[in-house]
Amino acid sequence: MGGESTTRTAPRSGGTDIGPVGSRTGQRLSGLAVALGLVLFLGGFAWGAVLYRPYTVPTGSMTPTIDAGDRVLAQRVDGDEVRRGDVVVFEDTTWVANAAVVKRVVAVGGDTVSCCTDGKLTVNGKQIDEPYLPEGSAAEITNFPTVTVPKGRLFLLGDERQGSLDSTAHLADAARGTVSVGAVTGRVDAVVWPMNGMLERPTGFETLGALSTPGPLRTIGALIVVGAALVLGGGAYGPIAKRLGGRSRTRTELAGAR
């Protein structure tokens, strides 16, 4: 009697068999994931570059909202879009030559502003709650006389009122410390280094009118994160499928040898 021979039937190859680098469907999906991820990732960066500008704040006049050396992102806006409570970037050569300044808008054209009533800033006769000020600083805020802000101009203060060269330092100027809306180059949405995130909304000004609507920074960040995840996930599919396919073939060979 001759020795027995065993005939093994090779699996038929098809469009969905697991091969060295996974199924054809899987390869197509991973390619689509990488392509879509690149579109979202690069599109998010491009969108952000169009809408936002980075600034490094050189002084502590906006502490604790923004500390000296912090990196912020400011949405490019027209001065007419600025609202009370906004933290803005502007350039005014009567303040600082050839340098951007970051301050908070506390009054806009037509407003009357003064300090202080019971230790609080007063705008149009209303006391403003300012939770963003340094703790315990309310009693230290320097008084200044009532200023009526001309149309098309802004009155700005630093959150660190004692150390800020803001509108109160320019009251003797012809413009009474106000800045033209045309000098504004951006509205700060977030501190990105260190990663403190989006600025809190200045709700104390809500009784005087609508606040600004935050820019699409969160949406842009989400696009970049999702895009990166798709690129990494799609790119990792091949090596993972190859490794899993290798293990599957090893188990099949061991089972057939029994």
C-alpha beads as a LAMMPS data file, in Angstrom:
LAMMPS data file: protein, C-alpha beads

258 atoms
257 bonds

1 atom types
1 bond types

-500.0 500.0 xlo xhi
-500.0 500.0 ylo yhi
-500.0 500.0 zlo zhi

Masses

1 110.0

Atoms # bond

1 1 1 0.000 0.000 0.000
2 1 1 1.446 3.306 -0.995
3 1 1 1.648 6.311 1.290
4 1 1 -1.355 8.513 1.475
5 1 1 -1.173 11.832 -0.248
6 1 1 -3.050 14.886 0.869
7 1 1 -4.248 17.398 -1.660
8 1 1 -4.826 20.902 -0.386
9 1 1 -7.153 23.159 -2.237
10 1 1 -5.867 26.712 -2.473
11 1 1 -8.434 29.322 -1.712
12 1 1 -9.832 31.049 -4.753
13 1 1 -8.758 34.604 -5.106
14 1 1 -11.543 37.106 -5.120
15 1 1 -12.157 40.778 -4.633
16 1 1 -12.690 40.441 -0.904
17 1 1 -10.100 37.792 0.114
18 1 1 -7.592 38.816 2.747
19 1 1 -4.280 39.199 1.002
20 1 1 -0.876 40.450 2.149
21 1 1 -2.184 43.960 2.490
22 1 1 -5.863 43.354 3.151
23 1 1 -8.871 43.196 0.895
24 1 1 -9.300 45.313 -2.189
25 1 1 -12.294 46.977 -0.587
26 1 1 -10.215 47.730 2.489
27 1 1 -7.437 49.188 0.362
28 1 1 -9.887 51.417 -1.469
29 1 1 -11.450 52.601 1.788
30 1 1 -8.060 53.300 3.341
31 1 1 -7.092 55.305 0.250
32 1 1 -10.299 57.295 0.454
33 1 1 -9.715 57.903 4.159
34 1 1 -6.225 59.250 3.487
35 1 1 -7.459 61.458 0.632
36 1 1 -10.372 62.832 2.642
37 1 1 -8.104 63.308 5.655
38 1 1 -5.632 65.339 3.619
39 1 1 -8.443 67.527 2.274
40 1 1 -9.787 68.206 5.784
41 1 1 -6.340 68.656 7.334
42 1 1 -4.923 70.975 4.691
43 1 1 -8.272 72.711 4.200
44 1 1 -8.508 73.432 7.910
45 1 1 -5.030 74.960 7.957
46 1 1 -5.762 77.018 4.834
47 1 1 -9.062 78.267 6.280
48 1 1 -7.354 79.179 9.520
49 1 1 -4.546 81.011 7.698
50 1 1 -7.095 83.099 5.804
51 1 1 -9.202 84.022 8.850
52 1 1 -6.663 84.208 11.674
53 1 1 -3.345 85.843 12.468
54 1 1 -1.009 84.825 15.302
55 1 1 0.375 87.396 17.735
56 1 1 2.749 87.210 20.659
57 1 1 1.665 89.512 23.490
58 1 1 4.781 91.267 24.834
59 1 1 3.440 92.664 28.132
60 1 1 1.320 91.591 31.080
61 1 1 -1.254 94.376 30.678
62 1 1 -3.963 91.805 29.872
63 1 1 -3.190 89.491 32.799
64 1 1 -4.764 87.142 33.830
65 1 1 -6.657 86.758 30.527
66 1 1 -3.432 86.864 28.523
67 1 1 0.020 86.769 30.100
68 1 1 3.219 88.266 28.755
69 1 1 4.691 86.014 26.083
70 1 1 1.423 84.210 25.337
71 1 1 0.672 83.350 21.710
72 1 1 -2.850 84.273 20.611
73 1 1 -4.942 83.814 17.478
74 1 1 -6.898 86.862 16.332
75 1 1 -9.634 86.666 13.729
76 1 1 -9.275 89.242 10.982
77 1 1 -12.255 91.578 11.382
78 1 1 -13.257 95.069 10.425
79 1 1 -13.436 97.571 13.234
80 1 1 -17.173 97.956 12.616
81 1 1 -17.624 94.326 13.746
82 1 1 -16.120 95.004 17.168
83 1 1 -18.411 94.896 20.206
84 1 1 -18.037 95.833 23.857
85 1 1 -15.989 93.293 25.779
86 1 1 -13.939 92.160 22.777
87 1 1 -10.186 91.761 23.134
88 1 1 -8.723 93.302 20.001
89 1 1 -5.411 93.836 18.266
90 1 1 -4.872 97.320 16.843
91 1 1 -2.144 99.645 15.649
92 1 1 -2.076 103.320 16.594
93 1 1 1.153 105.257 16.189
94 1 1 0.103 107.747 18.887
95 1 1 0.227 104.832 21.343
96 1 1 3.106 102.691 20.108
97 1 1 5.037 103.193 16.882
98 1 1 5.149 100.217 14.489
99 1 1 3.754 97.693 16.951
100 1 1 0.448 95.944 17.551
101 1 1 -1.341 96.511 20.857
102 1 1 -3.783 94.119 22.574
103 1 1 -6.516 95.607 24.821
104 1 1 -10.169 95.066 25.734
105 1 1 -12.885 97.278 24.238
106 1 1 -15.059 98.612 27.070
107 1 1 -16.971 101.313 25.162
108 1 1 -17.837 102.033 21.541
109 1 1 -18.910 105.158 19.651
110 1 1 -21.689 107.054 21.434
111 1 1 -21.040 105.442 24.842
112 1 1 -20.141 107.318 28.010
113 1 1 -17.604 105.525 30.194
114 1 1 -16.167 106.323 33.607
115 1 1 -14.588 104.698 36.623
116 1 1 -15.539 103.906 39.167
117 1 1 -18.897 103.383 40.868
118 1 1 -18.607 101.070 43.875
119 1 1 -15.315 99.916 42.408
120 1 1 -16.852 99.017 39.046
121 1 1 -16.482 100.349 35.552
122 1 1 -19.569 102.300 34.444
123 1 1 -20.752 102.413 30.835
124 1 1 -23.889 104.330 29.891
125 1 1 -24.786 104.519 33.582
126 1 1 -24.584 100.739 34.092
127 1 1 -22.067 99.056 36.376
128 1 1 -20.177 96.339 34.524
129 1 1 -19.252 93.020 36.107
130 1 1 -15.755 92.068 34.954
131 1 1 -14.867 88.594 36.248
132 1 1 -11.780 88.502 34.019
133 1 1 -9.991 91.117 36.148
134 1 1 -7.260 89.946 38.552
135 1 1 -8.744 88.741 41.827
136 1 1 -9.052 91.529 44.378
137 1 1 -8.160 94.257 41.883
138 1 1 -11.504 96.095 41.862
139 1 1 -10.523 98.434 44.708
140 1 1 -7.218 99.253 42.989
141 1 1 -8.668 100.426 39.676
142 1 1 -7.604 103.991 38.984
143 1 1 -10.495 106.440 38.686
144 1 1 -10.859 108.430 35.492
145 1 1 -13.407 111.063 34.473
146 1 1 -16.383 110.462 32.238
147 1 1 -15.478 110.159 28.567
148 1 1 -17.976 110.284 25.726
149 1 1 -16.629 108.091 22.929
150 1 1 -16.930 109.726 19.470
151 1 1 -18.624 107.811 16.686
152 1 1 -16.263 105.470 14.883
153 1 1 -13.915 105.194 17.851
154 1 1 -13.278 102.810 20.770
155 1 1 -12.258 103.136 24.416
156 1 1 -9.915 100.341 25.503
157 1 1 -8.547 99.108 28.823
158 1 1 -6.149 96.385 29.889
159 1 1 -7.424 93.679 32.231
160 1 1 -4.477 94.448 34.508
161 1 1 -5.700 97.984 35.121
162 1 1 -2.797 99.081 37.319
163 1 1 -0.090 98.189 34.814
164 1 1 -1.767 98.895 31.495
165 1 1 -0.904 101.818 29.238
166 1 1 -4.397 101.977 27.811
167 1 1 -6.945 104.691 26.989
168 1 1 -6.607 106.135 30.483
169 1 1 -2.959 106.942 29.755
170 1 1 -3.977 108.983 26.700
171 1 1 -6.869 111.028 28.100
172 1 1 -4.962 114.257 27.446
173 1 1 -4.796 113.496 23.720
174 1 1 -7.192 115.221 21.331
175 1 1 -9.084 111.946 20.940
176 1 1 -9.491 111.543 24.768
177 1 1 -7.741 108.175 24.720
178 1 1 -9.988 106.665 22.051
179 1 1 -8.822 104.677 19.035
180 1 1 -10.304 104.630 15.535
181 1 1 -12.206 101.465 14.594
182 1 1 -10.073 101.451 11.440
183 1 1 -6.980 100.761 13.556
184 1 1 -8.320 97.335 14.579
185 1 1 -6.684 94.429 12.739
186 1 1 -8.123 91.471 14.634
187 1 1 -10.272 90.144 17.480
188 1 1 -8.591 87.645 19.799
189 1 1 -10.446 84.346 19.961
190 1 1 -8.022 82.122 21.842
191 1 1 -4.702 81.732 23.621
192 1 1 -2.954 78.892 21.806
193 1 1 0.358 78.880 23.669
194 1 1 0.133 77.905 26.391
195 1 1 -3.009 76.059 25.306
196 1 1 -5.491 77.987 27.443
197 1 1 -8.179 77.743 24.757
198 1 1 -10.962 80.126 23.805
199 1 1 -11.424 83.373 25.709
200 1 1 -14.457 83.499 27.989
201 1 1 -17.365 85.576 26.755
202 1 1 -17.590 89.020 28.446
203 1 1 -21.146 88.552 29.728
204 1 1 -21.008 91.688 31.875
205 1 1 -21.600 93.767 28.737
206 1 1 -24.726 91.893 27.604
207 1 1 -27.090 94.474 29.137
208 1 1 -25.626 97.103 26.780
209 1 1 -26.172 95.168 23.559
210 1 1 -25.214 92.078 21.614
211 1 1 -21.804 90.488 22.120
212 1 1 -19.587 89.385 19.263
213 1 1 -20.105 85.923 17.842
214 1 1 -16.960 83.784 18.235
215 1 1 -15.164 82.912 15.016
216 1 1 -14.994 79.403 13.528
217 1 1 -11.793 78.474 15.364
218 1 1 -13.336 75.425 17.056
219 1 1 -14.654 74.166 13.700
220 1 1 -11.244 74.683 12.095
221 1 1 -9.570 72.797 14.934
222 1 1 -12.047 69.929 14.573
223 1 1 -11.358 69.679 10.822
224 1 1 -7.622 69.489 11.436
225 1 1 -7.961 66.836 14.158
226 1 1 -10.402 64.686 12.155
227 1 1 -8.251 65.036 9.049
228 1 1 -5.130 63.953 10.907
229 1 1 -6.976 60.950 12.385
230 1 1 -8.184 59.848 8.930
231 1 1 -4.709 60.172 7.427
232 1 1 -3.103 58.186 10.254
233 1 1 -5.871 55.594 10.309
234 1 1 -5.903 55.124 6.537
235 1 1 -2.132 54.979 6.356
236 1 1 -1.973 52.389 9.132
237 1 1 -4.465 50.053 7.431
238 1 1 -1.904 48.393 5.136
239 1 1 0.673 47.417 7.792
240 1 1 -2.070 46.266 10.199
241 1 1 -3.828 44.186 7.529
242 1 1 -0.492 42.667 6.483
243 1 1 0.296 41.703 10.045
244 1 1 -3.145 40.226 10.651
245 1 1 -2.994 38.415 7.301
246 1 1 0.364 36.917 8.225
247 1 1 -1.014 35.605 11.512
248 1 1 -4.046 34.168 9.731
249 1 1 -1.855 32.282 7.218
250 1 1 0.326 30.922 10.004
251 1 1 -2.709 29.541 11.848
252 1 1 -4.025 28.010 8.605
253 1 1 -0.701 26.328 7.868
254 1 1 -0.449 24.945 11.390
255 1 1 -3.994 23.615 11.221
256 1 1 -3.313 21.948 7.852
257 1 1 -0.173 20.278 9.158
258 1 1 -2.045 18.476 11.898

Bonds

1 1 1 2
2 1 2 3
3 1 3 4
4 1 4 5
5 1 5 6
6 1 6 7
7 1 7 8
8 1 8 9
9 1 9 10
10 1 10 11
11 1 11 12
12 1 12 13
13 1 13 14
14 1 14 15
15 1 15 16
16 1 16 17
17 1 17 18
18 1 18 19
19 1 19 20
20 1 20 21
21 1 21 22
22 1 22 23
23 1 23 24
24 1 24 25
25 1 25 26
26 1 26 27
27 1 27 28
28 1 28 29
29 1 29 30
30 1 30 31
31 1 31 32
32 1 32 33
33 1 33 34
34 1 34 35
35 1 35 36
36 1 36 37
37 1 37 38
38 1 38 39
39 1 39 40
40 1 40 41
41 1 41 42
42 1 42 43
43 1 43 44
44 1 44 45
45 1 45 46
46 1 46 47
47 1 47 48
48 1 48 49
49 1 49 50
50 1 50 51
51 1 51 52
52 1 52 53
53 1 53 54
54 1 54 55
55 1 55 56
56 1 56 57
57 1 57 58
58 1 58 59
59 1 59 60
60 1 60 61
61 1 61 62
62 1 62 63
63 1 63 64
64 1 64 65
65 1 65 66
66 1 66 67
67 1 67 68
68 1 68 69
69 1 69 70
70 1 70 71
71 1 71 72
72 1 72 73
73 1 73 74
74 1 74 75
75 1 75 76
76 1 76 77
77 1 77 78
78 1 78 79
79 1 79 80
80 1 80 81
81 1 81 82
82 1 82 83
83 1 83 84
84 1 84 85
85 1 85 86
86 1 86 87
87 1 87 88
88 1 88 89
89 1 89 90
90 1 90 91
91 1 91 92
92 1 92 93
93 1 93 94
94 1 94 95
95 1 95 96
96 1 96 97
97 1 97 98
98 1 98 99
99 1 99 100
100 1 100 101
101 1 101 102
102 1 102 103
103 1 103 104
104 1 104 105
105 1 105 106
106 1 106 107
107 1 107 108
108 1 108 109
109 1 109 110
110 1 110 111
111 1 111 112
112 1 112 113
113 1 113 114
114 1 114 115
115 1 115 116
116 1 116 117
117 1 117 118
118 1 118 119
119 1 119 120
120 1 120 121
121 1 121 122
122 1 122 123
123 1 123 124
124 1 124 125
125 1 125 126
126 1 126 127
127 1 127 128
128 1 128 129
129 1 129 130
130 1 130 131
131 1 131 132
132 1 132 133
133 1 133 134
134 1 134 135
135 1 135 136
136 1 136 137
137 1 137 138
138 1 138 139
139 1 139 140
140 1 140 141
141 1 141 142
142 1 142 143
143 1 143 144
144 1 144 145
145 1 145 146
146 1 146 147
147 1 147 148
148 1 148 149
149 1 149 150
150 1 150 151
151 1 151 152
152 1 152 153
153 1 153 154
154 1 154 155
155 1 155 156
156 1 156 157
157 1 157 158
158 1 158 159
159 1 159 160
160 1 160 161
161 1 161 162
162 1 162 163
163 1 163 164
164 1 164 165
165 1 165 166
166 1 166 167
167 1 167 168
168 1 168 169
169 1 169 170
170 1 170 171
171 1 171 172
172 1 172 173
173 1 173 174
174 1 174 175
175 1 175 176
176 1 176 177
177 1 177 178
178 1 178 179
179 1 179 180
180 1 180 181
181 1 181 182
182 1 182 183
183 1 183 184
184 1 184 185
185 1 185 186
186 1 186 187
187 1 187 188
188 1 188 189
189 1 189 190
190 1 190 191
191 1 191 192
192 1 192 193
193 1 193 194
194 1 194 195
195 1 195 196
196 1 196 197
197 1 197 198
198 1 198 199
199 1 199 200
200 1 200 201
201 1 201 202
202 1 202 203
203 1 203 204
204 1 204 205
205 1 205 206
206 1 206 207
207 1 207 208
208 1 208 209
209 1 209 210
210 1 210 211
211 1 211 212
212 1 212 213
213 1 213 214
214 1 214 215
215 1 215 216
216 1 216 217
217 1 217 218
218 1 218 219
219 1 219 220
220 1 220 221
221 1 221 222
222 1 222 223
223 1 223 224
224 1 224 225
225 1 225 226
226 1 226 227
227 1 227 228
228 1 228 229
229 1 229 230
230 1 230 231
231 1 231 232
232 1 232 233
233 1 233 234
234 1 234 235
235 1 235 236
236 1 236 237
237 1 237 238
238 1 238 239
239 1 239 240
240 1 240 241
241 1 241 242
242 1 242 243
243 1 243 244
244 1 244 245
245 1 245 246
246 1 246 247
247 1 247 248
248 1 248 249
249 1 249 250
250 1 250 251
251 1 251 252
252 1 252 253
253 1 253 254
254 1 254 255
255 1 255 256
256 1 256 257
257 1 257 258
